[in-house]
Amino acid sequence: LCDVTMPDVSGIEVYETTVEVAPELAERTVFMSGGSISPSTQDFLRTTKQPRIDKPFNASALREIVARVATTA
């Protein structure tokens, strides 16, 4: 799980680094967002194949998206 908005680094930067150093982990990334994101981040989330879950989310939704990523990776 990777938040797209963090204080010192963006989730996109974390993802791009993960693609370079551990692509098998990048394939299992799930982005989460609280809704306040920049237009460039919105564009990224629209074009990436990685799933996204919006905050607030419940345990059931989290389990479902994690299971989906675990079975496709």
C-alpha positions in Angstrom: 0.0 0.0 0.0 1.4 3.4 -1.0 -0.2 6.7 -0.3 0.1 9.0 -3.3 0.5 12.1 -1.1 3.2 12.1 1.6 5.3 14.8 3.2 8.8 14.2 1.7 8.3 12.0 -1.3 5.3 11.3 -3.6 3.8 7.9 -4.0 4.6 8.2 -7.7 8.3 8.6 -6.9 8.2 5.6 -4.5 6.5 3.5 -7.2 9.0 4.6 -10.0 11.9 3.7 -7.7 10.3 0.4 -6.9 9.9 -0.3 -10.6 13.6 0.2 -11.1 14.9 -1.8 -8.0 12.2 -4.4 -7.4 9.7 -4.6 -10.3 8.1 -7.7 -8.8 7.0 -5.6 -5.9 5.9 -2.7 -8.1 3.4 -5.0 -9.7 1.8 -5.5 -6.3 1.5 -1.8 -5.4 -1.9 -0.5 -4.4 -2.2 3.3 -4.2 -4.4 5.0 -1.7 -5.6 8.6 -1.7 -7.5 10.9 0.6 -8.8 12.8 -2.5 -6.8 16.0 -2.4 -4.3 15.3 -5.3 -2.7 17.4 -8.0 -3.8 17.2 -11.7 -0.5 15.4 -12.5 -1.2 12.8 -9.8 -4.7 12.4 -11.1 -3.3 11.8 -14.6 -0.9 9.2 -13.3 -3.6 7.3 -11.4 -5.8 7.3 -14.5 -3.1 5.8 -16.6 -1.4 3.3 -14.3 -2.5 -0.3 -14.2 -2.0 -0.4 -10.5 -5.2 -0.3 -8.4 -6.3 2.5 -6.2 -8.4 2.6 -3.0 -9.8 5.9 -1.7 -9.8 6.9 1.9 -11.6 6.4 4.1 -12.0 2.7 3.2 -13.2 -0.2 5.3 -11.5 -3.5 6.1 -13.6 -5.4 3.6 -12.6 -3.2 0.7 -8.9 -3.3 1.8 -9.0 -7.1 2.0 -10.6 -7.3 -1.4 -8.1 -5.1 -3.2 -5.1 -6.7 -1.5 -6.4 -10.2 -2.5 -6.8 -9.0 -6.1 -3.3 -7.8 -6.3 -1.9 -10.9 -4.6 -3.5 -13.2 -7.1 -2.5 -11.2 -10.2 1.2 -10.7 -9.3 
